[in-house]
Amino acid sequence: MKNKVTIMLPGFSDVQEFNAEVSMCKYDVDLISGRYVVDAKSIMGIYSLDLKKPIELEAHTDDPSEFFAKINRFIVE
């Protein structure tokens, strides 16, 4: 199973909801924007990214399907 998806976090409430979901993960989740990689559990890290552009998310687990289902509303194709 692939462990990377592209997400968008266009608004303040989206960032808060996303951060609440990712904070419950027992594994690491990174957000990648250009050459920057930040911990998705860090709300300050998220705000350091350009949120007007799509962000690549990488979940460091063998089966991220349950997590991806929880954040489905942020995933873009």
Secondary structure as UniProt FT lines:
FT   STRAND          4..7
FT   HELIX           12..23
FT   STRAND          29..33
FT   TURN            34..35
FT   STRAND          36..39
FT   TURN            40..41
FT   HELIX           43..47
FT   TURN            51..52
FT   STRAND          55..59
FT   HELIX           65..70
FT   HELIX           72..74
FT   STRAND          75..76
//
